[in-house]
Amino acid sequence: MPSLRGRVTLATVAASAGVSVATVSKVLNGRSDVSESTRARVQEILREHEYVGRRPEPVVERAAVELFYQGVLNSYSLEVIQGVVEAGQAADVDVVVSAHPERAHARSTSTGRAAPWIREMTANGRRAVIGITSELTAADVAALSRARLPLVVVDPMNVVQPDVTSVGSTNFAGGMAATQHLLSLGHRRIAYLGGPPTSGCNQARMNGYRGAMEAAGAPVPKDYVWMREFLYDDGLAGGAALLQLPDPPTAIFAGSDEVALGAMEAARARGLRVPEDLSVVGFDDTQVARLASPQLTTVRQPIREMGAVALRTALQLAAGEKVDSHHVELATQLIVRDSATEPARVSS
């Protein structure tokens, strides 16, 4: 065996073990493409001669942003998450996804102290926080501000104060476009099947619907507006309630694609055909709109881009930069497919 006196190098270890310098380097770096016998022989020589290589480079921690959601993940929130994650990859920033605690934080924030979930984010070095369709209290917002954690919300369920930065879409214009499309087909008995009454985006879509109906001189009976959540089961329940009215609607504008699919199933359960007996228009243009049968006419909002804008805005705030606007709205677009047509004519 060659002498290893003096400063031990990779070359001398390799010569002693009868392997290449590259193989010794692989062993030192924990690579898996080295046989167990070779690895054992090289490691034994390294131990015998107390080999000390170069100090490893210090690990540089990547910036991380916390992305939290509230309630059940659905097709909409999953696309927002994808948009945030893709933008994070482009910016070399880690995105940590978590569920927002809905009740456990209330007592802590009400006392003026940071809630455990906020303290944990601070301890873990988060640079900023992004919330998806979450309901935040003024105490939450104040605690995040004290912790110096910039906050950006996507489609907030409530607006707690005007200076909270948010990203959304032109919900009012989208609601108006959806309703005008149904009116242009000849419908007058059009119902709105929406999400939570306190949700800002839901209110805007409903007001767009009401604005279009009022402009067309079409009445909106009280029972024609039904709101709960933006989920399939709510569309199923709401659709059934609307269709059992004495004078049921001939068309439904749903506040989300999942609600629209629930309404379509409610129609099928009553023996009605979509769109021949009931026209349905959704909102979002998620993947489920294209998987529906018939494919869903819907209002497209650029969901992934909304997530990307939220990520970029959060990083701007974390860097102490000013943003152009605290409230960003991206344009919506009506996508016409197969779920809406002219109302059926009743023969006399």
C-alpha positions as CSV (number, residue, x, y, z in Angstrom):
1,M,0.0,0.0,0.0
2,P,1.4,3.4,-0.9
3,S,2.5,5.6,2.0
4,L,-0.1,8.1,3.1
5,R,2.2,10.1,5.4
6,G,1.9,13.9,5.1
7,R,-1.2,15.6,3.7
8,V,-3.7,13.1,2.5
9,T,-5.3,14.0,-0.8
10,L,-8.0,12.4,-2.9
11,A,-5.4,11.1,-5.3
12,T,-3.4,9.3,-2.6
13,V,-6.6,7.8,-1.2
14,A,-7.6,6.6,-4.6
15,A,-4.2,5.1,-5.2
16,S,-4.4,3.2,-1.9
17,A,-7.9,1.9,-2.7
18,G,-7.1,1.1,-6.3
19,V,-9.9,3.2,-7.6
20,S,-10.2,6.5,-9.5
21,V,-10.3,9.9,-7.9
22,A,-13.8,10.3,-9.2
23,T,-14.9,7.2,-7.3
24,V,-13.4,8.6,-4.0
25,S,-15.3,11.8,-4.6
26,K,-18.6,9.9,-5.2
27,V,-18.1,8.1,-1.8
28,L,-17.4,11.4,0.0
29,N,-20.6,12.9,-1.6
30,G,-22.8,9.9,-0.7
31,R,-23.5,9.0,-4.3
32,S,-25.3,5.7,-4.9
33,D,-23.5,4.6,-8.0
34,V,-20.7,3.0,-6.2
35,S,-20.6,-0.7,-5.2
36,E,-20.9,-1.5,-1.5
37,S,-17.5,-3.3,-1.4
38,T,-15.7,-0.3,-3.1
39,R,-17.5,2.1,-0.8
40,A,-16.5,0.1,2.3
41,R,-12.8,0.0,1.2
42,V,-12.6,3.7,0.5
43,Q,-14.3,4.7,3.7
44,E,-11.9,2.5,5.7
45,I,-8.9,4.2,4.2
46,L,-10.4,7.6,4.9
47,R,-11.0,6.7,8.5
48,E,-7.5,5.2,9.0
49,H,-5.8,8.4,7.8
50,E,-8.3,10.8,9.3
51,Y,-8.9,12.4,5.9
52,V,-10.1,16.0,6.1
53,G,-11.4,17.3,2.8
54,R,-12.5,20.8,1.9
55,R,-15.1,22.3,4.2
56,P,-18.5,22.0,2.6
57,E,-19.9,25.2,1.2
58,P,-22.4,26.9,3.5
59,V,-26.0,26.0,2.8
60,V,-27.8,29.0,1.5
61,E,-31.4,28.8,2.5
62,R,-33.9,29.6,-0.3
63,A,-36.6,32.2,0.4
64,A,-39.9,30.6,1.2
65,V,-43.5,31.9,1.0
66,E,-46.4,30.3,2.9
67,L,-49.5,29.6,0.8
68,F,-52.6,28.7,2.9
69,Y,-56.1,27.9,2.0
70,Q,-59.3,27.5,4.0
71,G,-62.0,24.9,3.7
72,V,-62.1,22.2,1.0
73,L,-59.6,22.2,-1.9
74,N,-61.5,22.3,-5.2
75,S,-60.6,22.6,-8.8
76,Y,-60.3,26.4,-8.6
77,S,-58.0,26.5,-5.6
78,L,-55.8,23.7,-7.0
79,E,-55.2,25.8,-10.2
80,V,-54.4,28.9,-8.0
81,I,-51.9,26.8,-6.1
82,Q,-50.3,25.6,-9.4
83,G,-50.0,29.2,-10.6
84,V,-48.3,30.2,-7.3
85,V,-45.9,27.2,-7.3
86,E,-44.9,27.7,-11.0
87,A,-44.2,31.4,-10.3
88,G,-42.2,30.3,-7.2
89,Q,-40.0,28.0,-9.3
90,A,-39.4,30.8,-11.8
91,A,-38.4,33.1,-9.0
92,D,-36.3,30.5,-7.2
93,V,-38.6,30.6,-4.2
94,D,-40.0,27.7,-2.2
95,V,-43.8,27.6,-1.7
96,V,-45.1,25.9,1.4
97,V,-48.8,24.9,1.2
98,S,-50.8,24.6,4.4
99,A,-54.4,24.7,5.7
100,H,-55.4,27.8,7.6
101,P,-56.6,27.0,11.1
102,E,-60.2,28.3,11.3
103,R,-60.9,28.4,15.0
104,A,-57.8,27.7,17.0
105,H,-56.3,31.1,16.2
106,A,-59.2,33.2,17.3
107,R,-58.4,33.6,21.0
108,S,-54.7,34.3,20.4
109,T,-55.3,37.0,17.8
110,S,-58.0,38.6,19.9
111,T,-55.6,39.2,22.8
112,G,-53.2,41.0,20.5
113,R,-50.6,38.3,20.5
114,A,-49.6,36.5,17.3
115,A,-51.5,33.2,16.8
116,P,-49.4,30.0,16.9
117,W,-49.7,29.6,13.1
118,I,-48.2,33.1,12.6
119,R,-45.4,32.5,15.1
120,E,-44.6,29.2,13.4
121,M,-44.3,30.9,10.0
122,T,-42.1,33.6,11.5
123,A,-39.9,30.9,13.2
124,N,-39.6,29.0,9.9
125,G,-38.3,32.1,8.1
126,R,-41.2,32.7,5.7
127,R,-40.8,35.9,3.6
128,A,-44.5,36.5,2.9
129,V,-48.0,34.9,3.1
130,I,-50.5,34.2,0.4
131,G,-54.1,33.2,1.2
132,I,-56.6,31.6,-1.1
133,T,-60.3,32.3,-0.6
134,S,-59.7,32.6,3.1
135,E,-61.7,34.5,5.7
136,L,-59.3,36.7,7.7
137,T,-60.2,38.7,10.7
138,A,-58.8,42.2,11.4
139,A,-56.8,40.6,14.3
140,D,-55.2,38.1,11.8
141,V,-54.2,41.0,9.5
142,A,-52.8,43.0,12.5
143,A,-50.8,40.0,13.8
144,L,-49.3,39.4,10.4
145,S,-48.3,43.1,10.2
146,R,-46.7,43.0,13.6
147,A,-44.8,39.9,12.5
148,R,-43.6,41.8,9.4
149,L,-45.1,39.1,7.1
150,P,-46.6,40.7,4.0
151,L,-50.0,39.3,3.1
152,V,-51.6,38.9,-0.3
153,V,-55.0,37.3,-0.7
154,V,-56.6,35.7,-3.8
155,D,-60.3,36.1,-3.9
156,P,-60.8,36.9,-0.2
157,M,-64.0,35.7,1.4
158,N,-64.2,39.0,3.2
159,V,-62.5,42.4,2.9
160,V,-61.3,43.2,6.4
161,Q,-59.6,46.5,5.6
162,P,-59.0,48.4,2.4
163,D,-55.2,48.3,2.4
164,V,-55.0,44.5,2.4
165,T,-53.4,43.5,-1.0
166,S,-55.6,41.2,-3.1
167,V,-55.7,39.6,-6.5
168,G,-58.9,38.7,-8.3
169,S,-60.6,39.0,-11.6
170,T,-63.3,41.2,-13.2
171,N,-66.1,39.3,-11.4
172,F,-68.8,41.9,-12.0
173,A,-68.0,42.1,-15.8
174,G,-67.9,38.3,-15.9
175,G,-71.3,37.9,-14.2
176,M,-72.8,40.5,-16.5
177,A,-71.3,38.7,-19.6
178,A,-72.6,35.3,-18.5
179,T,-76.1,36.7,-18.0
180,Q,-76.2,38.7,-21.2
181,H,-75.3,35.6,-23.1
182,L,-78.3,33.8,-21.7
183,L,-80.5,36.8,-22.4
184,S,-79.2,36.9,-26.0
185,L,-80.4,33.3,-26.4
186,G,-83.9,34.4,-25.4
187,H,-84.0,33.4,-21.7
188,R,-85.8,35.6,-19.3
189,R,-86.3,33.3,-16.3
190,I,-82.6,33.2,-15.3
191,A,-81.5,32.2,-11.8
192,Y,-78.2,32.8,-10.0
193,L,-76.7,30.0,-8.0
194,G,-73.8,31.3,-6.1
195,G,-71.3,31.0,-3.3
196,P,-71.1,32.4,0.2
197,P,-73.0,35.7,0.6
198,T,-70.1,37.3,2.4
199,S,-67.6,36.5,-0.4
200,G,-66.5,39.6,-2.4
201,C,-66.2,37.7,-5.7
202,N,-69.6,36.1,-5.2
203,Q,-71.2,39.5,-4.5
204,A,-69.6,41.0,-7.7
205,R,-70.8,38.1,-9.9
206,M,-74.3,38.3,-8.4
207,N,-74.4,42.1,-9.0
208,G,-73.2,41.6,-12.6
209,Y,-76.1,39.2,-13.0
210,R,-78.6,41.6,-11.5
211,G,-77.3,44.5,-13.6
212,A,-77.7,42.6,-16.8
213,M,-81.2,41.4,-15.8
214,E,-82.3,44.9,-14.8
215,A,-80.9,46.4,-18.0
216,A,-82.9,43.9,-20.0
217,G,-86.1,44.5,-18.0
218,A,-86.1,40.8,-16.9
219,P,-87.5,40.3,-13.4
220,V,-85.5,38.6,-10.6
221,P,-87.8,36.8,-8.3
222,K,-86.5,36.5,-4.7
223,D,-86.3,32.7,-5.0
224,Y,-84.1,33.0,-8.1
225,V,-81.0,33.9,-6.1
226,W,-79.6,30.9,-4.1
227,M,-76.2,31.1,-2.4
228,R,-74.2,28.7,-0.2
229,E,-70.7,27.6,-1.2
230,F,-68.8,27.2,-4.5
231,L,-68.9,23.4,-4.3
232,Y,-70.6,20.7,-6.4
233,D,-72.9,19.5,-3.5
234,D,-74.1,23.1,-3.2
235,G,-74.9,23.3,-6.9
236,L,-76.8,20.0,-6.6
237,A,-78.9,21.2,-3.6
238,G,-79.4,24.7,-5.1
239,G,-80.3,23.3,-8.5
240,A,-82.9,21.0,-7.0
241,A,-84.4,23.9,-5.0
242,L,-84.6,26.1,-8.1
243,L,-86.1,23.5,-10.3
244,Q,-88.9,22.6,-7.9
245,L,-90.2,26.2,-7.9
246,P,-93.7,26.6,-9.3
247,D,-92.2,28.7,-12.1
248,P,-88.7,27.3,-12.4
249,P,-85.9,29.0,-14.4
250,T,-85.1,28.0,-17.9
251,A,-81.4,29.0,-17.3
252,I,-79.0,29.1,-14.4
253,F,-75.9,31.2,-14.1
254,A,-73.7,29.4,-11.5
255,G,-71.0,31.2,-9.6
256,S,-68.4,28.5,-10.2
257,D,-67.9,25.5,-12.5
258,E,-68.4,23.0,-9.7
259,V,-71.7,24.6,-8.8
260,A,-72.7,24.5,-12.4
261,L,-72.0,20.8,-12.6
262,G,-74.1,20.2,-9.5
263,A,-77.0,22.1,-11.1
264,M,-76.7,20.0,-14.3
265,E,-76.9,16.8,-12.2
266,A,-79.9,18.2,-10.4
267,A,-81.6,18.7,-13.8
268,R,-80.8,15.2,-14.9
269,A,-82.2,13.8,-11.7
270,R,-85.5,15.5,-12.6
271,G,-85.5,14.1,-16.1
272,L,-84.4,17.4,-17.7
273,R,-81.9,17.7,-20.5
274,V,-79.0,20.2,-20.6
275,P,-79.2,22.4,-22.6
276,E,-82.5,21.5,-24.3
277,D,-84.6,21.9,-21.1
278,L,-82.2,23.9,-18.9
279,S,-79.3,26.1,-20.0
280,V,-76.4,26.4,-17.5
281,V,-73.4,28.8,-17.5
282,G,-70.5,28.5,-15.0
283,F,-67.6,30.6,-13.8
284,D,-63.9,29.9,-13.7
285,D,-63.2,27.7,-16.7
286,T,-61.4,25.0,-14.7
287,Q,-60.6,21.6,-16.1
288,V,-64.0,20.3,-15.0
289,A,-65.7,22.7,-17.5
290,R,-64.1,20.8,-20.4
291,L,-64.7,17.4,-18.8
292,A,-68.5,18.0,-18.3
293,S,-71.1,16.5,-20.6
294,P,-72.1,18.6,-22.4
295,Q,-69.0,20.8,-22.1
296,L,-69.7,23.8,-20.0
297,T,-70.2,27.4,-21.3
298,T,-68.4,29.4,-18.6
299,V,-66.6,32.6,-17.8
300,R,-62.9,32.2,-17.9
301,Q,-60.8,33.9,-15.2
302,P,-57.0,33.5,-15.6
303,I,-56.7,31.5,-12.4
304,R,-53.1,30.4,-12.7
305,E,-52.0,33.9,-13.6
306,M,-53.8,35.2,-10.6
307,G,-51.7,32.9,-8.5
308,A,-48.5,34.0,-10.3
309,V,-49.4,37.7,-9.7
310,A,-50.0,37.0,-6.0
311,L,-46.6,35.4,-5.7
312,R,-44.8,38.2,-7.5
313,T,-46.7,40.8,-5.5
314,A,-45.8,39.1,-2.2
315,L,-42.1,39.1,-3.1
316,Q,-42.3,42.8,-3.9
317,L,-43.8,43.5,-0.6
318,A,-41.3,41.3,1.2
319,A,-38.5,43.3,-0.5
320,G,-40.0,46.5,0.8
321,E,-41.0,47.6,-2.7
322,K,-44.2,49.5,-3.4
323,V,-46.9,47.9,-5.6
324,D,-48.8,49.7,-8.3
325,S,-52.2,48.7,-6.7
326,H,-53.4,47.0,-3.6
327,H,-56.2,45.4,-5.6
328,V,-55.5,43.8,-8.9
329,E,-58.2,42.5,-11.2
330,L,-57.4,40.4,-14.2
331,A,-59.7,40.3,-17.2
332,T,-62.4,37.6,-17.6
333,Q,-63.7,36.2,-20.9
334,L,-66.9,34.3,-21.8
335,I,-66.2,30.9,-23.3
336,V,-69.1,29.5,-25.3
337,R,-69.4,25.7,-25.4
338,D,-72.5,23.4,-25.4
339,S,-74.4,23.8,-22.1
340,A,-76.6,26.8,-23.1
341,T,-79.0,27.2,-26.0
342,E,-82.3,28.9,-26.7
343,P,-85.1,28.1,-24.3
344,A,-87.5,25.3,-25.2
345,R,-90.7,26.6,-26.8
346,V,-93.9,25.3,-25.2
347,S,-96.5,24.4,-27.9
348,S,-99.9,25.8,-27.3
